[in-house]
């Protein structure tokens, strides 16, 4: 009888220790498992980043075309939160930061529609400057997210 009681006691301790270690190990993994789904980024605010070559002598025409063409169209887009326009005098470059409610909403805009607005923008600039080519060349296009800021 003493052997059975000692065995039961040891078995109970082993079960307790295994349960304790099981809970300890998987408790930390819960946080990791919560972080695994990568589709969470689709719901976070994202910033579209554009850099353009904007010579000083045509800066005013660029700003006017941005206000007349891009601003009204962007304002009508689902998920658009606003934008900031910056100009670097030394580099003669523009930085455009467009804030979107989510990457999903931003990327749901058909490229065909964006291309039409870009054509309207370029036509506006060419008419205003009386030139045959758009003087504003795209240097960089990318995105920033909350994690990267």
Secondary structure, 3 states (H helix, E strand, C coil): CHHHHHHHHHHHHHHHHHHHHHHHHHHHHHHHHHHHCHHHHHHCCEEEEEEEECCHHHHHHHHHHHHHHHHHHHHCCCCEEEEEEEEECCCCEEEEEEEECCHHHHHCCCHHHHHHHHHHHHHHHHHHHCCCCCCCEEEEEEEEEHHHC
